Amino acid sequence: MLTHQSIHAVNPSRVVILGASGFIATQLQRVLRESGIPARAVGSKEVDLTTSDSAGMLATLLQHEDCVVMASALTPDKGRDIAATMKNLRMGENVCAAIGEAKPAHFVYISSDAVYDGRSSSLINEESSREPSDLYALAHIGREKMLEQSCAAAGIPLAIVRPCAVYGPGDTHNSYGPNRFIRTAAETGKITLFGRGEERRHHIFIDDVAGILQLCIRHRSSGAINAVSGQAISFGEVAEMVAAAAKRPVTIEFRPRASAITHRHFDLSASIKAFPDFAATSLTAGIARSMVNL
Amino acid sequence: MTGGNTVGFAGLSHLGTIYSTAAAMRGFSVVGFDKRPELVASLSAGRLPITEPGLDDATREHRDRLRYTSDSAELSACPLVFIALDVSTDDSNNSDLAPLEALIEEVAGAVSPESVLVIMSQVPPGFCRRLVQKIRQDVAIYYQVETLIFGDALGRAVHPERYMVGCADPTTAFPDAYEHFLAAFECPILPMRYESAELCKIAINCFLVSTVSTANTLAEICENIKADWSEIVPALRLDKRIGVHAYLKPGLGIAGGNLERDLVTVQNLAATYGCDSRVVTAWQHNSAYARDWVLRRLSALGLLAREEDAVFSLWGLAYKTDTHSTKNSPALALLRALPKYQWQAFDPVAALPAEGFPEVRVVSSPLESARNAMALVVMTPWKQFASVDLEAVRSAMRGREIVDPYAALDRALCAKHGFRYHSLGSEPC
């Protein structure tokens, strides 16, 4: 459950974003710029968070009044193996060491809904157990716990934002769902579904993730929030929406599924209480905006 | 009606006030003790601090048999004394037994030898067995399960379905004074050991929670598959295994304090003795989830992405009808979840707590509450709401949405008057 240190939204003096070139980081920088909030992105070329000297380098960069947003991670498309996991954990370790020394005013960690057990179809909320079903989830859970401990020790309010699948223009991951469907519909006129695309999932538009992050930043929030859309929709319905919005004829083809159908639904109650007047972009509108330049 | 003995009631909270009046209605002379002199003065003047149907009339009619005092020594005239103080709970629904224990100690010191003390307060299993070890040996201790329902308390106290009595030895006959009292209520009497009676009360509440939780779960599925829960309920009631009086109406989570307390007691016992209480945890999660149904519906309707001057109408603050209590009330939970929104709230009985609701304006009628509102939310299904003129409500409101989880209003009438209507267990119309 998220709580706000500032009931009224207040701009921080600076936001430092760890991970400069990622999908979410790029969008967040744009949103902060448009809101007049000074932001400094720190990429791996400047500070490689996997190296042992990165903690000291990062601590030197940070100021006491900063809000730090950690977006840096090796995403599943860059590897779900042990090596990638250990790198992700090392990043967490080094960031924790840095903030323990620099003690910024606020920390926002961009986690993932992968922390919840992917094999379960139960309704998920922020109180649901974090159970890794793979190493990627394990890395995020590990980083969440490291940050919880380090921030508590240093007295830094910590917000953990757990997005579901994120889609939109500028996506760098091409994961199964709106991003891949939009890309293949535009490039080949085809969308491939496993089974009949029965699985229901939340898909959140990139602008909405950036919007929620900005709200957390401006309210100096602490606690956890799932960044999800209003409703879980089947991959089949998503494919049909993309086909309807495409500028060329699109064929939807079906391949045998490799795994049993699971659905993933989220209880929005805590998100609504945290930001009651926040309205997620509808999938129809998000798909349209994603395809406008294709 | 039979009677004739003098009985004492110690602790004049809701429980004590109701049962002392019920005893007077059954012909007993009653000495009601509470150490709060202002409460005693109020009761003596006929000003009752609680609201229950029929209670004002009954205490007025039988006032010659009801005597209130803040002097525990007066209980020495009562061969039978009921300890009837409601046990309060904290925000985590844990019981605070300290006031009860202090009361029992004082009363035990005041009563005459060979008196009978009957504990009616809501205690965890093991309480009476421990009490017997501590208390004077010339006083007999019994535990009597109370099954009051807020809003129907007096009726249930005067006409109990049965008495469940916890005893040190269930095979031993009751003392005369207690036997005489129990017989006056003309219902089956079930003696059992202390621990069974203490758990019996909790068991009753657990079964009630289980049926409500099941109703909540299935009602939500109805909303999604175009079924209507209200069509299913009569079929369930006609199944003898479920029964005509089963609690099958979906709701906004358990409230009032007693049910929540008993679930926590079961979890504490399970944790102590290594029993499986995961089903209880599931009920608690279901209750918390159900509580936010209105919040989620208002959000899904886009009503919370608000215009700055948007106003919402709220009918009902009490946690249920026919009570003044707002303990764990879904209405207050909704108001707390949306503190920056403007609310116009009406309740015929319950009052809004003084602190914590700066944006809520309490008004004097349902129509005034509806004025300029974007949506009307009916959080307590007071009967009077069903007869409010919907045409007048429509004219008063800005918006057309009625969120009526308990179906206090007539769905077809609401639709006829141009409202979009939402209730638990069916899709909107």
Boltz contact constraints between the chains, C-beta under 6 A:
constraints:
  - contact:
      token1: [A, 268]
      token2: [B, 296]
      max_distance: 6.0
  - contact:
      token1: [A, 269]
      token2: [B, 292]
      max_distance: 6.0
  - contact:
      token1: [A, 272]
      token2: [B, 295]
      max_distance: 6.0
  - contact:
      token1: [A, 272]
      token2: [B, 299]
      max_distance: 6.0
  - contact:
      token1: [A, 273]
      token2: [B, 337]
      max_distance: 6.0
  - contact:
      token1: [A, 276]
      token2: [B, 304]
      max_distance: 6.0
  - contact:
      token1: [A, 276]
      token2: [B, 338]
      max_distance: 6.0
  - contact:
      token1: [A, 277]
      token2: [B, 304]
      max_distance: 6.0
  - contact:
      token1: [A, 277]
      token2: [B, 305]
      max_distance: 6.0
  - contact:
      token1: [A, 277]
      token2: [B, 306]
      max_distance: 6.0
  - contact:
      token1: [A, 279]
      token2: [B, 305]
      max_distance: 6.0
